[in-house]
Amino acid sequence: MFAVIIMDKSMLLEVIGDTIENRFLDFLIEGRGLDYSKKDIAEGCGISRPTVYAILPKMLKEGLVKSTRKIGRVQLYTLNEKSEKVKIMLKLEEMLLKKSFEEVGAGKMKIPA
C-alpha cells in the first residue's frame, strides 16, 4: 500500500509552477535558516528519497542549495541565500505575502477557519 501525500500549494508554487525542483526550493524557503537531511527534504516536499538523490546534485551545482554540516553520517543541506535566483524567489515570496496580507486586511480574502 502506498501513502499519498496531498499538499496545499504555497502562493509561491502557484506563481512559479509546481515542479519537483520548485517544491524543493519552496520547502527550503519556508524553513529558511534551518538545515535538513535528504529524508527531511523528501518528506517535507512530498517526494521520494530517490528523487531527492537525483535532483540534489543539480541543485548544489547551480548553487541553489548548499551543504552545511554532518551529524554522524548524515549530511545536512540548506538554502543558499547568496544565490541570485534564490534572492529573486525570496523577493517574489515577500511580495506575494505582502499582497496576501493586504487582501486579508481589505476583506477581499477569507481566512479559513
ABEGO torsion letter per residue (X at the ends): XBBBBBBBBBAAAAAAEBBAAAAAAAAAAAABGBBBBAAAAAAAAGBBAAAAAAAAAAAAAAGABBBABBBEABBBBBBBAABAAAAAAAAAAAAAAAAAAAAAAAGABBBBX
